[in-house]
């Protein structure tokens, strides 16, 4: 049973990482397309006050890191896998 649990947990972590990477690529492509459209658009009026930068919510990142820590404590992830996934979460 522990082998099955480890496999399921590893699959969940990998799927989460793949989703994060996919979302990041989509945002980057949307930004590039938006920049291309802006180059052809009419000039925009002067911008108002700056909005806070968009990104992953800090609470979401903390929850993901806690879950990752629990997987490491239970032995589902080894140290190398933990560091890899932690870097992916912090860089998102």
C-alpha positions in Angstrom: 0.0 0.0 0.0 2.8 2.5 0.7 4.1 2.0 -2.8 0.7 2.8 -4.3 0.4 5.9 -2.1 3.9 7.1 -3.1 3.0 6.7 -6.7 -0.3 8.5 -6.4 1.4 11.4 -4.5 4.2 11.6 -7.0 1.7 11.8 -9.9 -0.2 14.5 -8.1 3.0 16.6 -7.6 4.1 16.1 -11.2 0.6 17.0 -12.5 0.6 20.2 -10.4 4.0 21.1 -11.8 2.9 20.5 -15.3 -0.2 22.7 -14.8 2.0 25.4 -13.3 4.4 25.3 -16.3 1.5 25.2 -18.8 -0.2 28.3 -17.1 3.1 30.2 -17.1 3.6 29.5 -20.9 0.0 30.6 -21.6 0.5 33.8 -19.7 3.7 34.5 -21.5 2.1 33.9 -24.9 -0.8 36.1 -24.0 1.6 38.8 -23.0 3.4 38.6 -26.3 0.2 38.6 -28.3 -1.1 41.5 -26.3 2.2 43.5 -27.0 1.8 42.8 -30.7 -1.8 44.0 -30.7 -0.9 47.1 -28.7 1.7 48.0 -31.3 -1.1 48.2 -33.9 -3.7 49.8 -31.7 -4.3 53.5 -31.2 -2.4 55.2 -28.4 -4.0 54.6 -25.0 -4.8 57.4 -22.6 -2.4 58.2 -19.7 -2.4 55.3 -17.2 -3.9 55.8 -13.7 -2.3 54.7 -10.5 -0.3 51.5 -10.7 -2.0 48.2 -9.7 -0.3 45.6 -7.6 1.5 43.0 -9.7 -0.5 39.9 -10.7 0.8 36.5 -9.7 0.3 33.5 -7.6 -1.3 34.4 -4.2 1.2 34.1 -1.4 -1.3 32.1 0.7 -1.6 29.6 -2.2 2.2 29.2 -2.4 2.4 28.7 1.3 -0.3 26.0 1.2 1.6 24.2 -1.6 4.8 24.4 0.3 3.2 23.0 3.4 1.7 20.1 1.4 5.1 19.5 -0.2 6.7 19.4 3.3 4.1 16.9 4.5 4.9 14.7 1.5 8.6 14.9 2.4 7.9 14.1 6.0 5.9 11.0 5.1 8.7 9.8 2.8 6.7 10.2 -0.4 9.3 12.6 -1.8 13.0 12.4 -1.3 15.2 15.5 -0.7 16.0 16.0 -4.4 12.4 15.8 -5.5 11.4 18.1 -2.7 13.9 20.8 -3.7 12.9 20.5 -7.4 9.2 21.0 -6.6 9.9 23.7 -4.0 11.9 25.7 -6.6 9.0 25.3 -9.1 6.5 26.7 -6.6 8.7 29.6 -5.6 9.4 30.6 -9.2 5.8 30.5 -10.3 
